[in-house]
Amino acid sequence: MQIPHYLMNRHYDDRYFDVVNAIEEAKHIFFDGTQIINRLANNKQLNIGETGFGAGRVVIALMDYLEQHNLKDVSITYNTVELHPITISQMTSILEDFKKPVGHLIDQLVQAYSSIDTSIQGWHRMEIKKPFGKIEINLWIGEALEMVNALITPCDIWFLDGHGPKKNPDIWRHELLMAIGEKTVSSGAFATYTVAGAVRRSLAEAGFTVQQRPGFGGKKAVLKGMKG
Ligand SMILES: C[S@@+](CC[C@H](N)C(=O)[O-])C[C@H]1O[C@@H](n2cnc3c(N)ncnc32)[C@H](O)[C@@H]1O
């Protein structure tokens, strides 16, 4: 199948995400993988970290997931990073396929994204209010390690969603994964779609107990881990 050009990140010659079922894929890999619902049952406040923001598909999937679980009074801080921010019209095109199931969520994210100036490096804050509670998105424009170093509060969970390690080894480099381990609370977790050996080894060295679990769609296996 020919991938539409707007779904490809030209900096890495890679897709922003799996084209088919990307919303459901995010729920399986990231939210089931880090047991978000159990965590929110214990504590309504969750501090999330993500490497790379891209078009915000994971944020959209998260809002949809929280709506489906009928949650209330949730307060999420969502720290994320983007080295190559896209334009609003790129974001709209990339998310177009999900308009039918989650159009109302896309509209809210696009509106929030329109309120920030992505030509300025560093933190940008966007707040989205929903019946389930609120999501404060702190988007760092710049390099992932800078964002991790700039975090004051360690994260409860991490979604590692950079481009594949072969196309973009930088976002999986040892130094960065070690820093992510340091900026994770005890009993915190990560989830990612890649099971690459070097990534597994770095995450283990960063303090996570790393485990493979069944994948989604075309992916045989994905990865999750818990910090002891
Ligand atoms: C696979 S895409 C992310 C998809 C995104 N989570 C979504 O669902 O729309 C990875 C993103 O990470 C960004 N990125 C790659 N390397 C980076 C780095 N070293 N620091 C910050 N962002 C980076 C890319 O530009 C891209 O937008």
The ligand as a Gaussian input file, in Angstrom:
#p B3LYP/6-31G(d) Opt

LIG

0 1
 C        6.705000       8.084000      15.737000
 S        6.537000       9.815000      15.824000
 C        5.472000      10.121000      17.187000
 C        4.088000       9.824000      17.033000
 C        3.259000      10.503000      18.079000
 N        3.437000       9.942000      19.413000
 C        1.866000      10.417000      17.618000
 O        1.204000       9.502000      18.085000
 O        1.451000      11.246000      16.799000
 C        8.037000      10.301000      16.672000
 C        8.173000      11.804000      16.853000
 O        9.362000      12.054000      17.602000
 C       10.028000      13.185000      17.061000
 N       11.447000      13.046000      17.384000
 C       12.340000      12.230000      16.807000
 N       13.543000      12.322000      17.397000
 C       13.413000      13.231000      18.392000
 C       14.300000      13.734000      19.371000
 N       15.580000      13.339000      19.423000
 N       13.822000      14.629000      20.255000
 C       12.525000      15.029000      20.195000
 N       11.620000      14.575000      19.291000
 C       12.066000      13.684000      18.397000
 C        9.739000      13.076000      15.565000
 O        9.898000      14.302000      14.891000
 C        8.300000      12.549000      15.552000
 O        7.365000      13.557000      15.484000

